[in-house]
Amino acid sequence: MYNPTVFTVILTLFWTFVSSSCSHYSVIPTNTAPFKTIYVHTISNQDFAPNIHTLFQNQIRQSILRDNRLTIAKNPLEADTQLYLTIEDYSRKVSTRSSVDAGRFNSLSLQLTVSVSLYDNQTDSYLLNNVSLNSSIPVFFDALKNTINHREIEYYTLPTITKDLSQDILELILSDWSISVD
């Protein structure tokens, strides 16, 4: 019924196969970028979104510092790469209207679109050139019950949109780069 010798042999064979198959396994680093330092230029606000470019600039810098794979340079010529960001479009669209008064709305969809360019100082070329990223968030409120108007709610919601975008930008610039494996 149960033979300890057969069990030991099967376990030994299994261990031999597992250990021999793992001995040839190698990890190729996919989270390394071809650059180590980055200079973040001042964000250009082409659509005149309401005073978010300074906050957005700080969030991007904090995201880069928290990630720890890049160092922020103080001079664009001393950096390996330069990051250019342009706020291309900021829009607010009505999502739902009040059932009591069709002239009032209950929710807005706020959307911010940015253009991302990453310039490589070593090759004098763009690694990314005008890549468009956007983020949107719905904002719900009841104009009859809330004393806060939609402009104030919009003002409090914009940092969430820019925080999401700063994380998307970091993922874009630190995405898998094709690197040569020696």
C-alpha positions as CSV (number, residue, x, y, z in Angstrom):
1,M,0.0,0.0,0.0
2,Y,2.4,2.7,1.1
3,N,6.1,2.1,0.4
4,P,8.5,4.6,2.0
5,T,11.3,3.7,-0.5
6,V,9.1,4.5,-3.5
7,F,8.0,7.8,-1.9
8,T,11.7,8.7,-1.2
9,V,12.7,7.9,-4.8
10,I,9.9,10.0,-6.2
11,L,10.7,12.9,-3.9
12,T,14.4,12.7,-4.8
13,L,13.6,12.7,-8.5
14,F,11.3,15.6,-8.2
15,W,13.8,17.6,-6.2
16,T,16.5,16.8,-8.8
17,F,14.3,18.0,-11.7
18,V,13.3,21.2,-9.9
19,S,16.8,22.1,-8.8
20,S,18.4,21.4,-12.2
21,S,15.7,23.5,-14.0
22,C,16.2,26.5,-11.8
23,S,20.0,26.5,-12.1
24,H,19.8,27.9,-15.6
25,Y,17.3,30.6,-14.8
26,S,18.5,34.2,-15.0
27,V,16.7,37.4,-14.3
28,I,17.0,40.1,-16.9
29,P,16.6,43.5,-15.3
30,T,13.6,45.2,-16.8
31,N,13.2,48.1,-14.4
32,T,16.4,49.9,-15.4
33,A,16.2,52.9,-17.6
34,P,19.1,54.0,-19.9
35,F,19.4,57.2,-17.8
36,K,20.0,58.0,-14.1
37,T,19.4,61.7,-13.8
38,I,16.5,63.9,-15.0
39,Y,15.8,67.6,-15.1
40,V,12.1,68.6,-14.8
41,H,11.4,71.8,-16.8
42,T,8.7,74.2,-15.7
43,I,5.3,73.0,-16.9
44,S,3.8,75.0,-19.7
45,N,0.1,75.7,-19.1
46,Q,-1.2,76.2,-22.7
47,D,-4.9,75.7,-21.8
48,F,-4.7,78.0,-18.7
49,A,-6.1,75.4,-16.4
50,P,-6.8,77.0,-13.0
51,N,-3.5,77.4,-11.2
52,I,-2.5,73.7,-11.2
53,H,0.8,73.8,-12.9
54,T,2.8,74.6,-9.7
55,L,1.1,71.9,-7.7
56,F,1.5,69.5,-10.7
57,Q,5.2,70.3,-10.9
58,N,5.7,69.5,-7.2
59,Q,3.8,66.3,-7.5
60,I,5.9,65.1,-10.4
61,R,9.1,65.9,-8.5
62,Q,7.8,64.1,-5.4
63,S,6.9,61.0,-7.5
64,I,10.3,60.9,-9.0
65,L,12.0,61.3,-5.6
66,R,9.8,58.6,-3.9
67,D,10.5,56.1,-6.7
68,N,14.2,56.2,-6.1
69,R,15.3,55.1,-9.6
70,L,16.1,58.6,-10.8
71,T,17.9,61.6,-9.4
72,I,16.6,65.1,-10.1
73,A,19.3,67.3,-11.5
74,K,19.5,71.1,-10.9
75,N,20.9,71.9,-14.3
76,P,19.4,70.7,-17.6
77,L,22.8,70.3,-19.2
78,E,24.1,68.1,-16.3
79,A,21.2,65.7,-16.5
80,D,21.0,62.6,-18.6
81,T,17.5,63.5,-19.7
82,Q,15.1,66.4,-19.6
83,L,11.4,66.2,-19.0
84,Y,9.1,68.7,-20.8
85,L,5.4,68.8,-19.8
86,T,2.7,70.9,-21.4
87,I,-0.9,71.1,-20.2
88,E,-2.7,70.8,-23.5
89,D,-6.3,70.6,-22.5
90,Y,-8.4,71.1,-19.5
91,S,-12.1,70.5,-19.8
92,R,-15.2,70.2,-17.6
93,K,-18.3,68.6,-19.0
94,V,-21.7,68.2,-17.5
95,S,-22.4,64.5,-16.8
96,T,-25.8,64.6,-15.2
97,R,-28.5,67.2,-14.8
98,S,-30.9,67.8,-11.9
99,S,-34.3,66.0,-12.1
100,V,-35.9,69.0,-10.6
101,D,-34.4,71.7,-12.8
102,A,-32.8,70.9,-16.2
103,G,-30.8,74.0,-16.0
104,R,-28.8,72.7,-13.0
105,F,-26.3,69.9,-13.1
106,N,-25.4,67.3,-10.5
107,S,-22.1,66.1,-11.7
108,L,-19.2,67.2,-13.8
109,S,-16.4,65.3,-15.6
110,L,-13.1,67.0,-15.2
111,Q,-10.4,66.0,-17.6
112,L,-6.8,67.1,-17.9
113,T,-4.6,66.3,-20.9
114,V,-0.8,66.7,-20.9
115,S,1.9,66.3,-23.5
116,V,5.1,64.6,-22.3
117,S,8.5,64.8,-24.0
118,L,11.7,63.2,-22.7
119,Y,14.9,64.5,-24.3
120,D,18.1,62.5,-24.0
121,N,21.1,64.8,-23.6
122,Q,23.6,62.0,-24.5
123,T,22.2,61.2,-28.0
124,D,20.6,64.7,-28.6
125,S,17.3,63.1,-29.5
126,Y,13.9,62.6,-28.0
127,L,13.1,59.3,-26.2
128,L,9.5,60.4,-26.0
129,N,8.1,63.2,-28.1
130,N,4.7,64.8,-27.4
131,V,3.1,61.7,-25.9
132,S,-0.4,62.6,-24.8
133,L,-1.7,61.4,-21.4
134,N,-5.0,62.3,-19.8
135,S,-6.8,61.7,-16.5
136,S,-10.4,62.4,-15.7
137,I,-12.5,62.3,-12.6
138,P,-16.2,62.7,-12.0
139,V,-17.4,65.2,-9.4
140,F,-20.8,64.8,-7.9
141,F,-22.7,67.3,-5.8
142,D,-26.2,68.5,-5.1
143,A,-26.6,72.2,-5.8
144,L,-29.7,72.4,-3.7
145,K,-28.2,70.8,-0.6
146,N,-24.5,71.9,-0.8
147,T,-23.5,75.4,0.1
148,I,-20.2,74.8,-1.8
149,N,-20.3,75.8,-5.4
150,H,-19.0,73.7,-8.2
151,R,-15.9,75.9,-8.6
152,E,-14.8,75.1,-5.1
153,I,-15.4,71.4,-5.6
154,E,-13.4,71.6,-8.8
155,Y,-10.6,73.3,-7.0
156,Y,-10.4,70.5,-4.4
157,T,-10.6,67.8,-7.0
158,L,-7.8,69.0,-9.3
159,P,-4.9,67.8,-7.1
160,T,-6.3,64.3,-7.4
161,I,-6.2,64.5,-11.2
162,T,-2.7,65.9,-11.2
163,K,-1.5,63.2,-8.7
164,D,-2.9,60.5,-11.0
165,L,-1.2,62.1,-14.0
166,S,2.2,62.5,-12.2
167,Q,2.1,58.7,-11.4
168,D,1.2,58.0,-15.1
169,I,4.1,60.2,-16.3
170,L,6.5,58.4,-14.0
171,E,5.4,55.0,-15.2
172,L,5.8,56.2,-18.8
173,I,9.3,57.5,-18.4
174,L,10.4,54.5,-16.4
175,S,8.7,51.9,-18.5
176,D,10.6,48.9,-19.9
177,W,13.4,50.3,-22.0
178,S,15.1,47.9,-24.4
179,I,18.6,47.4,-22.9
180,S,21.4,45.2,-24.0
181,V,22.2,42.3,-21.8
182,D,25.8,41.3,-21.6
